[in-house]
């Protein structure tokens, strides 16, 4: 919520309520998957993650472009790896014969090495 205030110079200044952003920041600090993504060294560029809907969206840190989506499978520590399809305009499975299910570490290596994830960056 933005509020307009009058600054010392007589110009209008906008102040925003940053509480929602701070709450997201604290949630991310406690999430082990987000921490793992942000610690991962990716030769194509640093990644950051955001918890969304039923999974995690990974972005390239420098551009903010979406790179991949990790959707938990229900099996401890396993994720379906998805990429953004420019043709379908939605997140899509990466495997030629169905879903790609990997551990978080294998998923991050897979994302770093496959060009399909970096089409939008």
N, C-alpha and C positions, 0 to 999 in steps of 0.2 A: 504494500500500500504506500503510495507516494504522498508526501505532504510538502506543501510549498511554504517556505519560510523566507523572510527577508534577511539577507546577510548584512555584514557591517558596511559594505560598499553601497548598499541600497539596491543591489540586484537580487532577483529572485533565485533562490537556491532550492533544489529538490533533495529531500532526504527520504531514503527508502528503508522499509523494515527488512532487515537482513536476517531475522530469526529463522525463516524457512530454509534459507541457504545454509545457515550454521547447523541446523538440525541435520540436513543432508550430509554435511561435512563430517559430523560426529558419527553418523550411521556408517559412512564409508570407512572411517577409521577403525571401526569394530568388525568390519566384514572381511573375513580371511581371503575370500576370492578376489575382492577388489585390491587388497594388499598384495596378493600374489601377482596379479596383472601389473600393478604399478611397479613392483620390484623386478619384473621380468626385463631382461635386456633384449630388445628387438633391434637388429641391425638396420631395419628400415625406418626406425623412429620410435620414440617413446610412446607408450600406450597409456590411456587411462580408461577406467571402467565406471559404469553407472548401473545400479540395480534398477531394472525396469520390468514391469509386468511379471512374467514368469521366468526371468533370467537376467543376463547381464549383456549390456551393449558395450563394445570396445571401440574406442575412438583413437585416431592418431592425435597425439597431444599438440603438435605444432599447428595443425590445420583444423582440428575438430571434426574431420571427416569420419563417418562411421566405417569401421574396418570389419568387424565380425560381431556375431551374436552367440552367446553361450547359453544354452537352455538346459537346466538340470534334468536328468532322466529319471530321477527317483532312486537310482542306485548310488550309494554313497561315493561322492567324489567323481562322478562321471557326468559328462556334458555332451549334448548334441551341438555340433559346430555348424553355424549357418553363415552365409555371406549375403550381401545385398545384391539382388539381381536387378540390373538396370532394365532388363527386358520385361520381367514380371512385376517390377516395382514392389518387391517385398523380400523378406528374408527367406532364403532358400537353402535346402540341403546341399552339402558340398560333394557328397559321394555320387559316383556315376550310377550306382546300383542301390541307392537309398541313403539312409542316415549315416553320418559319421559320428561315432560315439567314442570319446576319449577322456582320459584324466585331464585335470587342469594343466599340468605341465606338458603333456603331449599335445594338447589343444593349442597352447601358446606357441610351441615349436612349429606345429602345422601351419598356424596362421602366419607366422614370421616367414615361412619358406614358400608359401603358395601365392602366386601372382593374383589369383582371383580376388583375394581379400583387399588388394591394394589398388583396384581399378578406379576408385573414387578419390584417391589421395593425390 
